[in-house]
């Protein structure tokens, strides 16, 4: 082998790489970014399984998000769809979901453009707004206010 061949970069095969996965407590698989892979399901049980499997500082924040939503919206409907918890009014659609990323939790307000003040995270969908919660940066009072507002707007039927 020549010196040039030894120092040449490895040839790419064109095959996609598999997403890196990790295991969370309870044998739950953590997908890319640490998002728990939870089977689709309605009710509190799959949402609690998702929250329990969140890695590191995100699990306590997930518990606070869940508790604040329950306090603001008595009888809130819950489900896990597409590896993300959803919250809504029973029979009226979903107003909020969340998803875990490597460095933050992304909260989606489906009618977020109608909230005051408007969450700052824009979307390609005009009505949707995002709230990215980073470690140590969770404004519970503002979040609770947005949840109350969002729960009174038309929900998404997904």
C-alpha positions in Angstrom: 0.0 0.0 0.0 1.4 3.4 -0.9 1.7 6.3 1.5 -1.0 8.2 -0.3 -3.5 5.2 0.1 -2.7 5.1 3.8 -3.5 8.8 4.3 -6.5 9.0 2.0 -9.8 9.4 3.8 -12.1 6.3 4.1 -14.4 5.8 1.2 -18.1 6.4 2.0 -20.3 3.5 1.1 -23.5 5.5 0.7 -25.3 3.4 3.3 -27.2 5.4 5.9 -26.0 5.0 9.4 -28.3 3.6 12.0 -29.6 6.0 14.6 -27.7 5.6 17.8 -29.8 4.2 20.6 -29.3 3.9 24.4 -31.3 2.2 27.1 -33.2 4.0 29.8 -34.4 2.6 33.1 -37.0 -0.1 32.6 -35.5 -1.2 29.3 -37.0 1.7 27.3 -34.9 2.5 24.2 -33.7 6.1 23.9 -33.7 7.3 20.3 -31.5 9.9 18.8 -31.3 12.9 21.1 -32.4 10.9 24.1 -36.1 10.8 23.1 -37.8 7.7 24.7 -39.3 5.2 22.4 -42.7 4.5 24.0 -45.5 2.5 22.3 -48.4 4.6 21.1 -51.2 4.6 23.7 -54.0 6.7 25.2 -54.1 7.8 28.8 -51.8 8.6 31.7 -49.8 5.4 31.7 -47.8 5.8 28.5 -47.2 9.5 29.3 -45.8 8.5 32.7 -43.6 5.8 31.1 -42.3 8.5 28.7 -41.5 10.9 31.5 -39.9 8.3 33.6 -37.6 7.3 30.7 -36.4 10.9 30.0 -32.7 11.1 30.6 -31.0 13.2 33.3 -32.5 16.6 34.2 -35.3 16.2 31.7 -37.3 13.7 33.7 -37.9 16.1 36.7 -38.9 18.8 34.2 -41.2 16.4 32.4 -42.8 15.6 35.8 -43.3 19.4 36.4 -44.7 19.9 32.9 -47.2 17.1 33.5 -48.2 18.3 36.9 -48.6 21.9 35.7 -50.8 20.8 32.8 -53.0 18.7 35.1 -53.4 21.6 37.5 -54.3 24.0 34.7 -56.6 21.7 32.9 -58.5 19.3 35.2 -59.4 16.1 33.4 -56.8 16.7 30.7 -56.7 13.9 28.0 -53.2 12.4 27.5 -51.7 10.1 24.9 -48.4 9.1 23.4 -48.2 9.4 19.6 -45.0 9.3 17.5 -42.9 8.9 20.6 -44.2 12.2 22.1 -46.7 12.9 24.9 -49.8 14.9 23.8 -52.3 16.8 26.0 -55.7 17.9 25.1 -59.4 18.4 26.0 -61.3 15.1 25.8 -63.0 14.9 22.4 -61.8 18.4 21.4 -58.3 17.7 20.1 -54.7 18.3 21.3 -53.3 21.7 22.4 -49.8 20.7 23.4 -47.1 18.1 22.9 -43.5 17.7 23.9 -40.4 15.9 22.5 -37.0 15.3 24.0 -33.8 16.5 22.2 -30.2 16.2 23.3 -30.0 19.6 25.0 -33.6 20.6 25.5 -37.3 19.6 25.7 -39.3 21.1 22.9 -42.9 21.9 23.8 -45.3 22.4 20.9 -48.3 24.7 21.3 -50.5 23.8 18.3 -52.3 27.2 18.4 -49.3 29.0 19.8 -49.6 32.1 17.6 -52.8 32.9 19.5 -51.1 32.9 22.9 -50.1 36.1 24.7 -47.2 36.7 24.8 -46.5 34.5 21.9 -43.9 31.8 22.5 -40.8 32.7 20.5 -40.1 29.4 18.6 -41.5 29.7 15.1 -42.7 26.8 12.9 -43.3 26.3 9.2 -47.0 26.0 10.3 -48.3 29.6 10.9 -50.3 28.8 14.1 -47.7 26.5 15.8 -45.2 27.9 18.2 -42.5 26.2 20.2 -41.0 26.6 23.6 -37.5 25.1 24.0 -36.8 24.3 27.7 -33.1 24.1 28.5 -31.6 22.9 31.8 -32.3 25.5 34.5 -34.5 27.7 32.2 -38.1 26.7 33.0 -40.5 29.6 33.7 -43.3 27.7 35.4 -45.6 30.7 35.8 -45.4 31.6 32.1 -45.8 28.0 31.0 -48.9 27.5 33.2 -50.4 30.7 31.7 -49.8 29.4 28.2 -51.3 26.0 29.0 -54.5 27.7 30.3 -54.7 29.8 27.2 -53.9 26.9 24.8 -56.5 24.6 26.4 -59.3 27.1 25.6 -58.4 27.3 21.9 -59.5 24.8 19.2 -57.5 21.6 19.5 -55.7 19.7 16.8 -57.4 16.4 15.6 -54.4 14.1 15.0 
